[in-house]
Amino acid sequence: MSEIGKNLVVISGPSGCGKDTVVKHILKTDDRFVLSVSATTRPKRPTETDGVDYIFLTAPEFIGKIAGGEFLEHTLYCGNYYGTLKSQIEQKVADGKVVVLVIEVEGAANVKKVYPDALTIFVAPPSLEELERRLRNRGTEGDDVIKQRLFKANEELGFKSSYDYIVENNFVEQCAESIINIYDNEK
Ligand code: 5GP
């Protein structure tokens, strides 16, 4: 087993399914887990902090890092680049942590190719209607972006069977607990 792969938990799920809240709950309640802070060219939301939620980069900065081989995986999602920096993973695993990657389906598949031992979990919304309601309530995106993300969500739901586990997010605490239990059982 690769030392890095067995310490990676990859979490995906459509935008608005609540995966970020679930992961925040895991990180708050169990200090074995830390977040892989992704790099992105998406504009920062008012609630986000650079270096904590994401490492916000300009497109030329991001492209420079692709050229420099700094990403484990990267993708273009709804017009913006997102990527997992190798440095995030390697340093945190070396520190004895289990690293949680919250990334979309293409990135998850690419991580699984490099690290087949990585545990992959798909967080599913209770329904598409509920997903739309959550996206609209969040109020962080305009109507066009919401439509684009709902279209993408349909596409992403088609990939859920390629994950090691699927967990439905009805209640944040329960969903977080299920993920921790899955990790412990697999270990
Ligand atoms: P958001 O803009 O809502 O923060 O993220 C959009 C999508 O990009 C989400 O599905 C999120 O999980 C995914 N994402 C965030 N970071 C990364 C990353 O480093 N790599 C990949 N492939 N997807 C990411």
Boltz pocket constraint, residues with backbone or C-beta under 6 A from the ligand:
constraints:
  - pocket:
      binder: B
      contacts: [[A, 11], [A, 12], [A, 13], [A, 14], [A, 15], [A, 38], [A, 39], [A, 42], [A, 73], [A, 74], [A, 75], [A, 77], [A, 82], [A, 83], [A, 84], [A, 102], [A, 103], [A, 104], [A, 105], [A, 106], [A, 107], [A, 108]]
      max_distance: 6.0
